[in-house]
């Protein structure tokens, strides 16, 4: 094999190792296969186990051509044959193979030379790479087959790793939703229970003492407004912006803006020279910022809250009532402190909480250099 082919394959393997999105991994594999095989067209199919492809990614075809060809192909003919066995298939004329169904969609390009290589993981065929039509008009050979087989072996590892990463992320989302559900139960349920009691009290007083009934109805209104604010905050957390797409600074700004609108609280945010960090680390930093902000908004009775994200440091401070961080009742009443400390420990960071009654609270997160 040519040295340039090995260099290209090496670059591909390194890129696959750093990619954790399944669709991105699949597209990178099929583009690399077309380049390595010097093919005009390439495709990668992942079967759904029910006679169709869960994913069918192409390279070398325009969006207009793909649309003109219609729905995704089924796992039959030569496409399906590559999923039945771990053995590759090489032919100069695909139409001469007995497994060829004898027709293509009207817009489908005419194809002759063909190379099909299954992607095998732990003895199971999880997909296949298909190449057709050599760019120089020649035929695929055993050298091409060996190169694509090597790519397929690395592809199997990359696909499994990306799937594991997505499952892990889904589990994290489920865990976060469970946490928010607990918060919703603890805060909103208490407010709604207060609404119920105040409404019952107002009904009792309505005929006997209308002025006191009016006071209770005002209390109903205030409690209902508070419950709505809590619900809006929780809904925002259930629909977080994409950290990977927008970055930590942008997502944090959006979160602060929503809190301002929902609570009417004055929150001053300054972000500059944010350190580069992994998506996992950025998620933890965001969650700690949300937790610290939530505590300040709900418990501090502050006139001003400040958030600073600069370099490796996140700071959330308020001028509220403060509390004793070492008090035995704190862990029971402010479970968010434990959650923040656990998140900081997971990413090797340092979390410091300084607070004094009547003075305010400052939460500082220092990331590891």
C-alpha positions as CSV (number, residue, x, y, z in Angstrom):
1,X,0.0,0.0,0.0
2,X,1.2,3.5,-0.7
3,X,2.6,5.6,2.1
4,X,0.0,8.3,1.5
5,X,-2.8,5.8,2.1
6,X,-1.3,4.8,5.4
7,X,-0.9,8.4,6.4
8,X,-4.5,9.1,5.4
9,X,-5.7,6.1,7.4
10,X,-3.7,7.1,10.4
11,X,-5.3,10.6,10.3
12,X,-8.7,9.0,10.0
13,X,-8.2,6.7,13.0
14,X,-7.0,9.6,15.2
15,X,-10.0,11.7,14.1
16,X,-12.4,8.8,14.8
17,X,-11.0,8.4,18.3
18,X,-11.8,12.0,19.1
19,X,-15.4,12.0,17.7
20,X,-18.2,10.9,20.0
21,X,-21.3,11.6,17.8
22,X,-22.6,8.5,16.0
23,X,-23.8,10.3,12.8
24,X,-20.5,12.3,12.6
25,X,-18.5,9.2,13.1
26,X,-20.4,7.4,10.3
27,X,-20.0,10.3,7.9
28,X,-16.3,10.5,8.6
29,X,-15.9,6.8,7.9
30,X,-17.8,6.8,4.6
31,X,-16.0,9.9,3.4
32,X,-12.6,8.3,4.3
33,X,-13.6,5.0,2.6
34,X,-14.3,6.9,-0.6
35,X,-11.0,8.7,-0.4
36,X,-8.9,5.6,0.5
37,X,-10.6,3.5,-2.2
38,X,-10.5,6.3,-4.8
39,X,-14.1,5.6,-5.5
40,X,-16.7,7.9,-7.0
41,X,-19.4,6.8,-4.7
42,X,-19.4,5.3,-1.2
43,X,-22.1,4.4,1.4
44,X,-22.3,3.0,4.9
45,X,-25.3,1.1,6.1
46,X,-26.4,0.2,9.6
47,X,-29.3,-2.3,9.6
48,X,-32.3,-1.9,11.9
49,X,-32.8,-5.7,12.2
50,X,-36.2,-5.5,10.5
51,X,-35.2,-5.5,6.8
52,X,-34.3,-1.9,6.5
53,X,-31.4,0.4,7.3
54,X,-31.5,2.4,10.5
55,X,-28.9,4.7,9.0
56,X,-27.6,4.8,5.4
57,X,-24.9,7.4,4.9
58,X,-23.5,8.3,1.5
59,X,-20.5,10.1,0.1
60,X,-20.0,11.4,-3.4
61,X,-23.7,12.0,-4.1
62,X,-25.4,15.4,-4.1
63,X,-28.4,16.2,-2.0
64,X,-30.4,16.5,-5.2
65,X,-29.4,13.1,-6.4
66,X,-30.2,11.5,-3.1
67,X,-33.6,13.1,-3.1
68,X,-34.3,12.0,-6.6
69,X,-33.6,8.4,-5.8
70,X,-36.3,8.3,-3.2
71,X,-36.5,6.4,0.1
72,X,-33.6,4.6,1.8
73,X,-32.8,1.2,0.3
74,X,-33.8,-2.0,2.0
75,X,-31.3,-4.6,3.2
76,X,-31.6,-6.9,0.2
77,X,-29.6,-7.8,-2.9
78,X,-25.9,-6.9,-2.7
79,X,-26.5,-4.4,0.2
80,X,-28.0,-7.1,2.3
81,X,-25.4,-9.7,1.3
82,X,-22.7,-7.7,3.0
83,X,-24.7,-7.9,6.3
84,X,-25.1,-11.7,6.2
85,X,-21.4,-12.6,6.5
86,X,-18.2,-11.1,7.8
87,X,-16.5,-11.8,4.4
88,X,-15.9,-8.9,2.0
89,X,-17.0,-9.0,-1.6
90,X,-15.1,-7.7,-4.6
91,X,-16.4,-7.7,-8.2
92,X,-15.7,-6.0,-11.5
93,X,-19.4,-6.0,-12.4
94,X,-22.0,-5.9,-9.7
95,X,-24.8,-6.5,-12.3
96,X,-23.3,-10.0,-13.1
97,X,-23.6,-11.2,-9.5
98,X,-26.6,-13.5,-8.9
99,X,-27.5,-11.6,-5.8
100,X,-28.0,-8.4,-7.8
101,X,-31.8,-7.7,-8.0
102,X,-31.5,-6.4,-11.6
103,X,-32.8,-2.9,-11.2
104,X,-32.1,0.5,-9.6
105,X,-34.3,3.6,-9.0
106,X,-34.6,5.7,-12.2
107,X,-32.3,8.4,-10.9
108,X,-29.7,5.9,-9.6
109,X,-26.2,6.2,-11.2
110,X,-25.1,3.2,-13.3
111,X,-22.5,1.1,-11.3
112,X,-20.2,-1.8,-12.2
113,X,-17.1,-2.2,-10.1
114,X,-18.0,-2.9,-6.5
115,X,-16.3,-3.5,-3.1
116,X,-18.4,-4.4,-0.1
117,X,-16.8,-4.7,3.4
118,X,-18.8,-5.7,6.5
119,X,-18.1,-3.9,9.8
120,X,-17.8,-6.5,12.5
121,X,-17.9,-5.9,16.2
122,X,-17.4,-8.8,18.7
123,X,-18.3,-11.3,16.0
124,X,-21.5,-9.5,14.9
125,X,-21.9,-7.6,11.6
126,X,-23.2,-4.2,12.7
127,X,-22.9,-2.5,9.3
128,X,-21.1,-2.4,6.0
129,X,-19.1,-0.1,3.8
130,X,-19.9,-0.1,0.1
131,X,-17.7,1.4,-2.7
132,X,-18.5,1.6,-6.4
133,X,-17.1,3.1,-9.6
134,X,-13.3,3.7,-9.4
135,X,-12.5,7.3,-10.2
136,X,-9.8,6.4,-12.8
137,X,-12.1,3.9,-14.6
138,X,-10.2,0.8,-13.4
139,X,-11.5,-1.9,-11.0
140,X,-11.2,-2.3,-7.2
141,X,-8.4,-4.7,-6.3
142,X,-7.2,-6.7,-3.3
143,X,-5.1,-3.7,-2.1
144,X,-8.2,-1.6,-2.0
145,X,-10.0,-4.4,-0.1
146,X,-7.2,-4.7,2.5
147,X,-7.2,-1.0,3.1
148,X,-11.0,-0.8,3.5
149,X,-11.0,-3.9,5.8
150,X,-8.5,-2.1,8.0
151,X,-10.7,1.0,8.1
152,X,-13.7,-1.2,8.9
153,X,-11.9,-2.7,11.9
154,X,-11.3,0.8,13.3
155,X,-14.8,1.8,12.3
156,X,-16.3,-0.9,14.4
157,X,-14.5,0.4,17.5
158,X,-15.4,4.0,16.8
159,X,-19.1,3.2,16.2
160,X,-19.3,1.2,19.5
161,X,-17.5,4.0,21.4
162,X,-19.8,6.6,20.0
163,X,-22.8,4.5,20.9
164,X,-21.6,4.1,24.4
165,X,-20.9,7.8,24.7
166,X,-24.5,8.6,23.5
167,X,-26.0,6.1,26.0
168,X,-23.9,7.6,28.8
169,X,-25.2,11.1,27.8
170,X,-28.8,9.8,27.8
171,X,-28.3,8.3,31.2
172,X,-26.9,11.7,32.4
173,X,-30.0,13.4,31.0
174,X,-32.3,10.9,32.8
175,X,-30.4,11.5,36.1
176,X,-30.7,15.3,35.6
177,X,-34.4,15.1,34.9
178,X,-34.9,12.9,38.0
179,X,-33.1,15.6,40.0
180,X,-35.3,18.3,38.6
181,X,-38.4,16.2,39.3
182,X,-37.3,16.0,42.9
183,X,-36.8,19.8,43.0
184,X,-40.2,20.3,41.4
185,X,-41.8,18.1,44.0
186,X,-40.1,19.8,46.9
187,X,-40.6,23.4,45.9
188,X,-43.7,23.7,43.7
189,X,-45.7,21.1,45.7
190,X,-45.1,23.1,48.9
191,X,-46.3,26.3,47.2
192,X,-49.4,24.6,45.7
193,X,-50.2,23.1,49.2
194,X,-50.0,26.7,50.5
195,X,-52.4,27.9,47.7
196,X,-54.9,25.2,48.8
197,X,-54.8,26.2,52.5
198,X,-55.1,29.9,51.7
199,X,-58.0,29.3,49.4
200,X,-59.8,27.2,51.9
201,X,-59.2,29.9,54.6
202,X,-60.6,32.6,52.3
203,X,-63.7,30.6,51.6
204,X,-64.3,30.2,55.4
205,X,-63.9,34.0,56.0
206,X,-65.8,35.2,52.9
207,X,-69.1,35.7,54.7
208,X,-67.8,36.3,58.2
209,X,-65.0,38.7,57.6
210,X,-64.6,39.8,53.9
211,X,-61.5,42.0,54.7
212,X,-59.6,39.0,56.1
213,X,-60.8,36.9,53.2
214,X,-59.3,39.5,50.9
215,X,-55.9,39.1,52.6
216,X,-56.0,35.4,52.1
217,X,-56.9,35.8,48.5
218,X,-54.0,38.1,48.0
219,X,-51.8,35.3,49.6
220,X,-53.3,32.8,47.1
221,X,-52.3,35.1,44.3
222,X,-48.7,35.5,45.6
223,X,-48.3,31.8,46.2
224,X,-49.6,30.9,42.7
225,X,-47.2,33.4,41.1
226,X,-44.3,31.9,43.0
227,X,-45.4,28.4,41.9
228,X,-45.5,29.6,38.2
229,X,-42.0,31.1,38.6
230,X,-40.7,27.8,39.9
231,X,-42.3,25.9,37.1
232,X,-40.8,28.2,34.5
233,X,-37.4,27.7,35.9
234,X,-37.7,24.0,35.9
235,X,-39.1,23.9,32.4
236,X,-36.0,25.9,31.3
237,X,-33.7,23.4,32.9
238,X,-35.6,20.5,31.2
239,X,-34.9,22.1,27.9
240,X,-31.2,23.2,28.1
241,X,-29.5,24.9,25.2
242,X,-26.8,22.8,23.5
243,X,-23.4,23.3,25.1
244,X,-21.5,21.7,22.3
245,X,-23.3,23.8,19.6
246,X,-23.3,27.1,21.4
247,X,-20.6,27.0,24.1
248,X,-20.6,27.5,27.8
249,X,-20.6,31.3,27.8
250,X,-23.7,31.5,25.5
251,X,-25.7,28.9,27.4
252,X,-24.9,30.6,30.7
253,X,-26.0,33.9,29.4
254,X,-29.3,32.4,28.2
255,X,-29.9,30.8,31.6
256,X,-29.2,34.1,33.4
257,X,-31.5,36.0,31.1
258,X,-34.3,33.5,31.7
259,X,-33.8,33.8,35.5
260,X,-34.0,37.6,35.2
261,X,-37.3,37.5,33.3
262,X,-38.9,34.8,35.5
263,X,-37.9,36.1,38.9
264,X,-37.3,39.9,38.3
265,X,-34.0,39.4,40.2
266,X,-31.1,41.7,39.4
267,X,-28.3,39.4,38.1
268,X,-25.1,40.9,36.8
269,X,-23.1,38.5,34.5
270,X,-19.6,39.0,33.2
271,X,-17.8,36.4,31.0
272,X,-14.4,36.7,29.5
273,X,-11.4,34.6,28.4
274,X,-13.2,31.3,29.2
275,X,-10.8,28.4,29.4
276,X,-11.1,25.6,26.8
277,X,-12.7,22.5,28.4
278,X,-14.3,19.2,27.4
279,X,-18.1,19.0,26.8
280,X,-18.3,16.9,30.0
281,X,-16.5,19.6,32.0
282,X,-18.5,22.4,30.5
283,X,-21.7,20.6,31.5
284,X,-20.5,20.2,35.1
285,X,-19.6,23.9,35.3
286,X,-23.0,24.9,33.9
287,X,-24.8,22.8,36.4
288,X,-22.8,24.2,39.3
289,X,-23.6,27.7,38.1
290,X,-27.3,26.8,37.8
291,X,-27.3,25.3,41.3
292,X,-25.5,28.3,42.9
293,X,-27.9,30.7,41.1
294,X,-30.9,28.7,42.1
295,X,-29.9,28.9,45.8
296,X,-29.3,32.6,45.5
297,X,-32.6,33.3,43.9
298,X,-34.7,31.0,46.2
299,X,-33.0,31.4,49.6
300,X,-30.8,34.6,49.7
301,X,-33.4,37.3,49.6
302,X,-30.7,39.3,47.8
303,X,-31.0,42.7,46.1
304,X,-28.1,41.8,43.7
305,X,-26.5,38.6,42.4
306,X,-23.2,38.6,40.5
307,X,-21.9,35.8,38.2
308,X,-18.3,35.9,36.9
309,X,-16.8,33.4,34.5
310,X,-13.2,34.2,33.8
311,X,-10.5,31.9,32.7
312,X,-10.5,28.8,35.0
313,X,-12.8,30.4,37.7
314,X,-16.5,30.6,38.2
315,X,-17.9,32.9,40.9
316,X,-21.6,33.3,42.0
317,X,-22.1,35.9,44.8
318,X,-25.0,37.6,46.4
319,X,-25.7,40.3,49.1
320,X,-28.4,38.3,50.7
321,X,-29.1,37.0,54.2
322,X,-26.3,34.5,54.2
323,X,-26.0,31.3,56.3
324,X,-23.5,29.3,58.3
325,X,-21.8,26.8,55.8
326,X,-20.6,24.6,58.7
327,X,-24.1,24.5,60.4
328,X,-25.4,20.9,60.8
329,X,-28.8,21.9,59.3
330,X,-27.3,23.2,56.0
331,X,-26.8,19.7,54.4
332,X,-30.4,18.9,55.1
333,X,-31.9,22.2,53.9
334,X,-29.5,23.0,51.0
335,X,-28.8,19.7,49.3
336,X,-27.5,21.6,46.3
337,X,-24.2,22.2,48.2
338,X,-23.5,18.5,48.3
339,X,-24.4,18.2,44.6
340,X,-22.0,21.0,43.6
341,X,-19.2,19.5,45.7
342,X,-19.7,16.1,44.1
343,X,-19.6,17.7,40.6
344,X,-16.5,19.6,41.4
345,X,-14.7,16.5,42.7
346,X,-15.7,14.5,39.6
347,X,-13.8,17.0,37.3
348,X,-10.9,17.6,39.7
349,X,-11.9,21.1,40.5
350,X,-12.1,23.0,43.9
351,X,-15.4,24.4,45.2
352,X,-15.4,27.0,48.0
353,X,-18.5,28.3,49.7
354,X,-18.1,31.4,51.8
355,X,-21.1,32.9,53.6
356,X,-21.9,35.0,56.6
357,X,-25.3,35.8,58.1
358,X,-26.4,39.3,57.0
359,X,-23.6,39.7,54.6
360,X,-24.2,37.3,51.7
361,X,-22.7,34.2,50.0
362,X,-20.0,33.6,47.5
363,X,-19.5,30.3,45.6
364,X,-16.2,29.9,43.8
365,X,-15.3,27.1,41.5
366,X,-11.6,26.8,40.5
367,X,-10.9,24.4,37.6
368,X,-7.7,22.4,37.5
369,X,-5.1,23.9,35.2
